């Protein structure tokens, strides 16, 4: 959890944002115990981090890896990706050509 926590916030602040009891979380950490599933979901929401990453330390989705990094570059990439979601087909095709991406049109249909 410390790896993804915003350094501006203390662990106590994150735990309280998640609506959890700081003392309980502190004891769980000292005993190397995993929180319950509901608590992990609350923590992941407060940290804006995928639940899978909090539990396993990795994700299978490269976009989740971008979210976990909390770097300026990752934030820029996510903004670009979010804006591409509703981009017209002609614009996407132009971007693909610019990047040298070959798309199998038959596979898209």
N, C-alpha and C positions, 0 to 999 in steps of 0.2 A: 504494500500500500504506500509505503514511503517513496517508492520509485515514481509514482504518478501523482503524488500529492503536490499541489502548488506550494512552493516554498514560502509564499506569502501567508499561508494558513498553517496553523498548528494542527497536529493530529486531533487535539481536543475540539477545535473548531469544526473540522470535517465530520467527526463523530456526532457532534451536536447538530450539525446541519442535516445529518442523516436521521436524526430523531432517535439516536441510540444513547445508552448510558456509557459515558466515558470510562468510568471505573470498571465496568464489566468488560469493555473492550480491552482495556489495559491489562486486566487479569488474563483474558483469553490470549493476548499476545505474549505475555510472560510465560504462559504454559504451552505455547506453540499450538494452540487450539484454533481450528477454523470456526468462524462464526456460522450461525444457522443460515440457510439459504435466503430467508427473508432479510437478514441483516446484511448479507453480501450484496443483495440487490439494492438495498438502501445506500450502502457505502458506494457502490458503483455509480449510482445516480448522483450522489453528492460530489464524487470525484470526476464525473463525466467520463467514465472509463468503462469499457465493456466488462460485464460480469465474468465472462470467460477468462479475461486477462487477470482479474483479481484472484480467481480460483487456481488457474493453471500457470500464470506468468507468461502466457503466450496466447495468440489467437490464430485462427485459421483464415481470417479475413484480412487482407492487406490494408483495407481502409481502417479497420480497428487498430492496426499497428500505428497508422498515422495519428489516430485520436489519442493513443497512449503517449506518444512522444512529447507532446506539449511544447514543441519548438515553433518558432516563427515560420520556418519553412513548411512544417507539417500543417500549420494553420492555413497557410497560403494554398497548399495543395488541396486541402479539404474545401476551401472556399471555391476554388476552381471547379472541383468535382461537383459540388452542390449546385453551382450555376450551370453546369452542363446537363443536368437532369432534364430540363425543359427546353433545351436548345433545338432549333429546327434541324431537320435531317441534312439540309444543304450545308449548314455550318459544321455539323459533325463530320461530314464527308470531307470538307475542306481541312479540318484539323487533322483527320486521319492522313490525308495526302501530305500535309506539312510535316507530320511526324514519321512518314514512311510506313504507316500501318496498312497492311494488306488485309482487307476484310472479305471473307467469303460470303457474298450476298445470298447464295442459296442456303447457307446455314442459318442466316438471319430470318428467313421466311417461315 
